[in-house]
């Protein structure tokens, strides 16, 4: 099974600057992905730039889909999504609690976790962590509450580098597929990446066969892929 985590930056072509569903769909197809976790996706709204982006990618790739909004903006919806070659049996949109007190001066944004149960009992969690440590700590607690011990995949843009201690509780419970990288791999920016902030974790019962961050320039993030055996 091929898994892919992909922050699409609302399907914006990183080089040309326009909304480009075809280049995003091509990246997914070229990677041979069976399950895709998508970040920074837009949903329908009154603004013409806010359309059913997840459904459009599903049409282009021939996959099942679900969109989980984290934000309900005046212009439209914004959040995470999943594409899957396997039927989606159940879905939850789980809010990540905002910090009670904002301890930092950075930008804060309400986030969520998309939790999907696929045919065959596969659990997939797709999320996008905040930029500040207190947001990230809340995100870690939330995802760990909703992971399961078998056939579980957690992926997304975590906005932290691999050495960040905030990831330690996840590493104790799950396997980082990046352990299968051949050499160092970075994910952002896509044209000349300097750091890795995108992840795919799997439950301990899942065997990681291979992993990569291919040199694909579509979004501002390169996709992260992993080949696993359940």
C-alpha positions as CSV (number, residue, x, y, z in Angstrom):
1,X,0.0,0.0,0.0
2,X,1.3,3.5,-0.9
3,X,0.5,6.3,1.4
4,X,1.0,10.0,0.6
5,X,0.9,13.2,2.8
6,X,0.6,16.3,0.7
7,X,0.1,20.0,1.8
8,X,-1.3,21.4,-1.4
9,X,-1.5,25.1,-0.3
10,X,-5.1,25.2,-1.5
11,X,-4.0,23.6,-4.8
12,X,-1.9,26.6,-5.7
13,X,0.8,26.0,-8.4
14,X,4.0,27.0,-6.6
15,X,5.8,28.2,-9.7
16,X,2.9,29.8,-11.6
17,X,0.8,31.0,-8.7
18,X,-2.6,29.9,-10.0
19,X,-5.0,27.3,-8.7
20,X,-4.0,24.1,-10.6
21,X,-5.9,21.0,-9.9
22,X,-4.3,19.1,-12.8
23,X,-0.7,19.5,-11.4
24,X,-1.8,18.4,-7.9
25,X,-3.7,15.3,-9.4
26,X,-0.6,14.5,-11.5
27,X,1.6,14.5,-8.4
28,X,-0.8,12.1,-6.7
29,X,-1.0,9.8,-9.7
30,X,2.7,9.9,-10.4
31,X,3.4,8.8,-6.8
32,X,1.0,5.9,-7.2
33,X,-0.8,6.7,-3.9
34,X,-3.6,4.5,-2.6
35,X,-4.3,6.8,0.4
36,X,-3.6,10.5,0.4
37,X,-3.8,13.0,3.3
38,X,-4.2,16.6,2.1
39,X,-3.6,19.8,4.1
40,X,-4.6,23.4,3.3
41,X,-7.6,22.4,1.2
42,X,-10.5,24.8,0.5
43,X,-14.2,24.0,0.5
44,X,-17.1,25.7,-1.1
45,X,-18.1,29.3,-0.1
46,X,-19.4,32.6,-1.4
47,X,-15.9,33.6,-2.7
48,X,-15.2,32.3,-6.2
49,X,-11.8,31.0,-5.1
50,X,-13.4,28.7,-2.6
51,X,-14.7,25.7,-4.4
52,X,-15.0,21.9,-3.8
53,X,-11.3,21.3,-4.2
54,X,-11.3,17.8,-2.6
55,X,-14.1,16.6,-4.8
56,X,-12.3,18.0,-7.9
57,X,-9.1,16.1,-7.0
58,X,-11.1,13.0,-6.4
59,X,-12.6,13.3,-9.9
60,X,-9.2,13.6,-11.5
61,X,-7.7,10.7,-9.6
62,X,-10.7,8.4,-9.5
63,X,-10.6,8.1,-5.7
64,X,-13.0,8.3,-2.8
65,X,-12.8,11.5,-0.7
66,X,-13.8,13.4,2.3
67,X,-13.2,17.1,3.3
68,X,-13.0,18.1,7.0
69,X,-13.1,21.9,7.5
70,X,-11.1,23.4,10.4
71,X,-12.2,26.9,9.6
72,X,-15.5,28.4,8.5
73,X,-14.3,31.7,6.9
74,X,-16.5,34.4,5.4
75,X,-15.0,33.4,2.0
76,X,-15.5,29.6,2.5
77,X,-14.2,26.5,4.2
78,X,-10.6,25.5,4.9
79,X,-9.1,22.3,6.3
80,X,-7.8,18.8,5.7
81,X,-9.0,16.1,3.4
82,X,-8.5,12.4,2.4
83,X,-8.4,10.7,-0.9
84,X,-8.6,6.9,-0.9
85,X,-8.8,4.0,-3.4
86,X,-10.5,2.1,-0.6
87,X,-14.1,2.9,0.4
88,X,-14.4,5.3,3.3
89,X,-16.7,3.7,5.9
90,X,-16.7,6.3,8.8
91,X,-15.4,9.8,9.2
92,X,-15.0,12.1,12.2
93,X,-13.9,15.8,12.1
94,X,-12.2,16.2,15.5
95,X,-11.3,19.8,16.6
96,X,-7.9,20.4,18.2
97,X,-8.5,22.6,21.2
98,X,-7.1,26.1,21.0
99,X,-4.8,27.1,23.8
100,X,-6.7,28.6,26.7
101,X,-4.0,31.3,27.0
102,X,-1.8,32.2,24.0
103,X,1.7,32.0,25.3
104,X,3.5,33.2,22.1
105,X,3.4,36.1,19.7
106,X,3.0,34.0,16.6
107,X,0.0,33.4,14.4
108,X,-2.6,31.2,15.9
109,X,-5.2,29.2,13.9
110,X,-7.9,26.7,14.8
111,X,-7.0,23.2,13.5
112,X,-8.6,19.8,13.3
113,X,-8.0,16.1,12.8
114,X,-9.7,14.1,10.1
115,X,-10.2,10.6,11.3
116,X,-11.4,8.1,8.7
117,X,-12.1,4.4,8.9
118,X,-11.5,2.7,5.6
119,X,-12.6,-0.7,4.2
120,X,-10.5,-3.4,5.8
121,X,-10.4,-1.7,9.2
122,X,-7.7,0.9,8.4
123,X,-7.7,4.0,10.5
124,X,-6.3,7.2,8.9
125,X,-5.7,10.5,10.8
126,X,-4.9,13.6,8.7
127,X,-3.9,16.7,10.5
128,X,-2.1,20.0,10.3
129,X,-0.4,21.3,13.5
130,X,-0.3,24.9,14.4
131,X,2.8,27.1,14.4
132,X,3.2,27.6,18.1
133,X,4.4,25.1,20.7
134,X,1.3,25.3,22.8
135,X,-0.8,24.6,19.7
136,X,1.4,21.7,18.8
137,X,1.2,20.2,22.3
138,X,-2.6,20.3,22.1
139,X,-2.4,18.7,18.6
140,X,-0.2,15.8,19.9
141,X,-2.6,15.1,22.8
142,X,-5.5,15.1,20.4
143,X,-4.1,12.7,17.8
144,X,-2.8,10.3,20.5
145,X,-6.3,10.1,22.0
146,X,-7.7,9.0,18.6
147,X,-5.0,6.6,17.3
148,X,-5.6,2.9,17.5
149,X,-3.0,0.1,18.0
150,X,-3.5,-1.7,14.7
151,X,-3.8,-0.6,11.1
152,X,-3.4,3.0,12.0
153,X,-1.8,5.8,9.9
154,X,-1.2,9.4,11.1
155,X,0.0,12.0,8.6
156,X,0.2,15.7,7.8
157,X,2.2,18.9,8.0
158,X,3.3,19.1,11.7
159,X,5.2,22.4,11.4
160,X,8.1,21.0,13.4
161,X,11.4,19.5,12.4
162,X,12.2,15.8,13.2
163,X,14.4,16.7,16.2
164,X,11.6,18.6,18.0
165,X,10.8,17.0,21.4
166,X,7.0,17.6,20.9
167,X,7.0,14.6,18.6
168,X,8.4,12.2,21.3
169,X,5.0,10.9,22.6
170,X,4.0,10.1,19.0
171,X,7.4,8.3,18.4
172,X,6.8,6.2,21.5
173,X,3.5,4.9,20.2
174,X,4.1,4.8,16.4
175,X,6.8,4.3,13.8
176,X,8.1,7.2,11.8
177,X,8.2,6.0,8.1
178,X,11.1,8.4,7.6
179,X,13.3,5.7,9.2
180,X,13.2,4.1,5.7
181,X,14.6,7.1,3.9
182,X,17.7,6.5,1.9
183,X,19.7,9.6,3.0
184,X,18.3,12.9,4.2
185,X,15.0,14.2,2.8
186,X,13.5,17.7,3.1
187,X,10.0,18.8,2.1
188,X,9.8,22.6,2.0
189,X,10.1,24.7,0.0
190,X,9.5,22.4,-2.9
191,X,11.9,23.9,-5.4
192,X,14.8,23.9,-3.0
193,X,13.9,22.3,0.3
194,X,15.8,23.0,3.5
195,X,13.8,21.3,6.2
196,X,11.3,18.5,6.8
197,X,8.0,19.3,8.5
198,X,5.7,16.7,6.8
199,X,5.2,13.2,8.3
200,X,3.7,9.8,8.0
201,X,3.5,7.7,11.2
202,X,2.1,4.2,11.4
203,X,1.1,1.9,14.2
204,X,3.7,-0.7,15.4
205,X,2.0,-3.6,13.6
206,X,2.5,-2.0,10.2
207,X,5.7,-2.8,8.3
208,X,7.4,0.1,6.5
209,X,8.8,-1.1,3.2
210,X,10.1,2.2,1.8
211,X,9.6,6.0,2.1
212,X,10.6,9.0,0.1
213,X,10.0,12.8,-0.4
214,X,10.2,12.8,-4.2
215,X,11.4,16.0,-6.0
216,X,8.0,17.1,-7.2
217,X,7.3,20.8,-7.5
218,X,3.6,21.3,-7.5
219,X,2.6,22.9,-4.2
220,X,5.0,24.7,-1.9
221,X,5.5,21.4,-0.1
222,X,6.9,18.2,-1.7
223,X,4.8,15.2,-1.0
224,X,5.9,12.6,1.5
225,X,5.3,9.0,0.5
226,X,5.6,5.6,2.3
227,X,5.1,2.1,1.1
228,X,3.8,-0.1,3.9
229,X,2.4,-3.6,4.5
230,X,-0.5,-4.2,6.8
